[in-house]
Structures are given as structure tokens and as C-alpha cells.
Amino acid sequence: MKYLIAGGWTAGTTAAQHLRKLEPSSEITVVDAEPVAYYPRPDLIEYLAGRKSKDQLIVHGPSWYGENRITLISGRRIIHVHAIEHEATLDDGTVLPYDRLLLANGASPFVPPLPGADQIDVFTLRTLDDADALLGRIVPGATVVVVGGGLLGLEAARALAERGMRASVIEFAGRLLPNQLDERSAEMLVEHLQGLGVTPLLGAESQQIVSGGHGAAGVLLKDGRLAQGEFVLFSTGVRPNVSIAREADIAIGRGVQVDDSMQTSAPDVYAAGDVVEHRGRVYGIIPPCLEQARVAAQNMVSPGTATYEGSIMSSSLKTCGIDVLSMGNINPTQEQHVQVIQAQGRQTYRKVVLENGIIVGVILYGTTNGVRQLQQALRSHADLMAFQDRLTDLDWDFAGI
């Protein structure tokens, strides 16, 4: 069996690993646009901050692909899929036959169509080349404006601040990370960022990129304020790379549409990762990429034997040096039978949302105490009414939950 994978990022590499385990005798080829082997994209922040070298970024070097008998074609991309003929054409004209194809070609940064966004000194951060371009502009004491206060934007601002730059972050919403934090934890994050030398500008909408003598000079906001910066970094989300699927007449919406087996509308063509739309949702975060890749690989080997039913929206990460867990319904409306339990320390915060006693949402900020127990409780729809008094104690060890 010949398996072809478009994209060597998280979903593509994970699928290749599982395909090799499931079918040791198969031929597996990964085509990836980047000229280097696999590295986790979140680690670009570590590289940008100087906490990791370029060599330390690479998780799977050339020897790993050889040991696992996976053919990696780097620096090339699939540009045409001929679904009926079971062939794919690369950008250098090479034609590769396949028995089953996985579209794992990810997403690309979205840059809003603002005036001035196409000039020099305006950057995005998605690839190693992007990070190198940013590093070439870093001057201690200089200023940078990050447009977009999501996880990547905040981490990039922090990394640049660690390099000695003065960073401001433009966020359209009235608070940081509105999908992961509530008002109090977002306020605590603002205070933390300010201590790192990062200035969040909340409720701000960009109007245009202002030109300087040799490039960008900042971002003019619609309320008249000017966020000054010697260069501008856009971190305003990504858009699935659907052009290959569109040209092949594979069904797309916001992403490449798949069923619960991760199969597209084309025979023997599957999809996983940031390129995917499943049940109307595009996730764009790593945990669903991993789950989708495993299900896709299983079904590519044995069709119909694995099902993906969607992922619980969960963020368990370190945001600008602060441990954060966010799961489920963290900002409930004032519905009957919903109880919100909060506990707060100087730099720590816990919020648990119960509905008729059943845990439906949780935020942990600045603490990892109870992470495992609360994650399991939420996934199993546990009744925590008996523990409501203990949940207000930040030092409770969650014994008996």
C-alpha cells in the first residue's frame, strides 16, 4: 500500500508514525513545503526568545525518517490532486501515485487587508523562515507592535521583550484571551505582562499600518491612537490551506470538510489537522490535530474502524510564563442551576463552574494544583457538589475527588 501525506507538520508527522506502526510493510511518503525536517510550531517562540537553538528545534532529523522507512520530500509542495487517477503533482512537476492520500497541509497566517500591510517590516510568524526574518530585525531597545492578542501573539510579544525590545499588543476584544479566561484571570494576565515589559491595548481596532522613513512606523487605531513600532507582527489567526482541495473538487467550507472517519468527499483522500473542518468546526490547535491524525491513519489502513467525534476545547499551557488550564464553559450566562466557585491568591486563581452540581467548566491560573483531577472530572461529567466548599481552598490537594 502506498500512502502519500501532503504536509509534514504535526498532523502529517503523527499520521506517518501511526501508519508505520499499523502497516509495517507500506510505502509512506511525506511532502512538506519547509526545507527542514519536523519541528513543533509552538517551539518557534522558544527559538525567537533565544531559549532554543535552531538545532534544538528539530525533533525528527533525517535519520529518524530513515529508521522508520518514511520518505521525506522537503522544500516541495503538492499543487494538484488527481483523485480519480490517484496521483498528485508537486510544484516541480513530479507526479506521485498513491493508494490513499492524507491532506495535512495545515493553514497559513491571515493578514487583514489593512492599508500599508504589504510594506516591509510587516511580519507573520508561522515558519522557521518567518522567525529568522524577525530575528534579523531585533534591536534591543527598539519597539514592536503585535496585532492580535491570542496565545501566539502574547507569547511572541513576550519573546521579543526578552530580547530587550519594547512590545505592545493590539487586541480587538475588551480583554485578553476571551475564549480561555474570564475577566479576573484576564486582568491578572495584563498585570503580569506589564511586569514583563509588554503593554496590552484592549478594545483596540487597527485602521492602517503607518509608514516611516524606511518601513513601518506603527499602527494607527480607529480611535485615533497610534501604537508606535519599528516593525509590526501580525498574529491574527490562520486560514486553512484549501486551494489543493478546491482544485480537486473536494468539498470545502472554511476548511476541507471531512466525515467522522476523517475522509473527504473524494475516494481514498483523507484530511487531518489545521486544514480540516469537522462538523462545522475548525480547531486550529494541536490536541485536535493529534486526535484527527490518529483516526485518519487508522481508517487509511482499515477504513471504517475509527471514529472522530470532535474535541473538547481545552487549553493547558504556559502563557507568558504562567500556567493556565481552561476547559469547557468558563463564562456561563446567568442561567438557573449554574454555580460559580472561585478561589484567588496573590498570583493564582481557580474558577469551577457547576451546573446542577456537574462540573462544566474550569480555569486554573498560575497553579497546576488539581489539573489532572479537574480535567478527568470534566471529561467524565462528575458531580462535585459535595466538594464545593473545598474548591474555594487553593491549597486543597483534591483528595477523594
PEGI-V256749 format. One record per backbone hydrogen bond with DSSP energy under -0.5 kcal/mol. NH is the residue of the N-H (numbers start at 1). CO is the residue of the C=O. Records with the same first field share a line. If there is no record, write none. Layout:
NH: CO ; CO
//
This chain:
3: 1 ; 27
4: 100
5: 29
6: 102
7: 5 ; 31
9: 104
13: 9
14: 10
15: 11
16: 12
17: 13
18: 14
19: 15
20: 16
21: 17
22: 18
23: 19
26: 23
27: 1
28: 26 ; 69
29: 3
30: 71
31: 5
32: 30 ; 73
40: 57
43: 40
44: 41
45: 42
46: 42
47: 43
48: 44
49: 45
50: 46 ; 47
51: 46
52: 46
57: 53 ; 54
58: 54
59: 38
60: 38
61: 59
64: 61
65: 61
66: 62
67: 63
68: 64
69: 66
70: 65
71: 28
72: 70
73: 30 ; 71
74: 72
75: 32 ; 34
76: 32 ; 73
79: 89
80: 89
82: 87
83: 81
86: 82
87: 82
88: 96
89: 80
90: 94
91: 77
93: 90
96: 88 ; 94
98: 86
99: 2
100: 2
101: 268
102: 4
103: 101 ; 270
104: 6 ; 102
108: 239
110: 237
111: 109
112: 110
114: 112
115: 207
117: 114
119: 116
122: 119
123: 232
125: 234
131: 127
132: 128
133: 129
134: 130
135: 131
136: 132
137: 134
138: 134 ; 135
141: 164
142: 139
144: 166
145: 231
146: 144 ; 168
147: 145 ; 233
148: 146 ; 170
150: 235
154: 150
155: 151
156: 152
157: 153
158: 154
159: 155
160: 156
161: 157
162: 158
163: 159
164: 161
165: 160
166: 142
167: 165 ; 197
168: 144
169: 199
170: 146
171: 169 ; 201
177: 149
178: 175
180: 177
181: 177
186: 182
187: 183
188: 184
189: 185
190: 186
191: 187
192: 188
193: 189
194: 190
195: 191
196: 192 ; 193
197: 193 ; 194
198: 193
199: 167
200: 198
201: 169
202: 200
203: 171 ; 173
204: 171 ; 201
207: 220
208: 220
209: 115
210: 208 ; 218
212: 215
216: 120
217: 210
218: 210
219: 227
220: 208
221: 225
222: 205
224: 221
227: 219 ; 225
228: 226
229: 217
230: 143
231: 143
232: 121
233: 145
234: 123 ; 232
235: 147 ; 233
236: 110
239: 108
241: 106
242: 240
246: 242
247: 243
248: 244
249: 246
250: 245
253: 255
256: 275
257: 251 ; 255
258: 277
259: 263
262: 259
264: 269
269: 266
270: 101 ; 268
271: 262
272: 103
276: 273
277: 256
278: 281
279: 258
281: 278
283: 281
289: 285
290: 286
291: 287
292: 288
293: 289
294: 290
295: 291
296: 292
297: 293
298: 294
299: 295
300: 296
301: 297
302: 298
305: 302
308: 260
309: 307
314: 312
315: 326
317: 324
319: 317 ; 322
320: 318
322: 319
324: 317
325: 364
326: 315
327: 362
328: 313
329: 360
330: 328
335: 333
338: 335
339: 337 ; 354
341: 339 ; 352
343: 350
345: 348
349: 365
350: 343
351: 363
352: 341
353: 361
354: 339 ; 352
355: 358
356: 337 ; 354
358: 355
359: 382
360: 353
361: 353
362: 327
363: 351
364: 325
365: 349
366: 323
367: 323
371: 368
374: 370
375: 371
376: 372
377: 373
378: 374
379: 375
380: 376
381: 378
382: 377
384: 357 ; 382
387: 384
388: 385
391: 387
392: 389
393: 390
394: 392
396: 393
401: 398
//
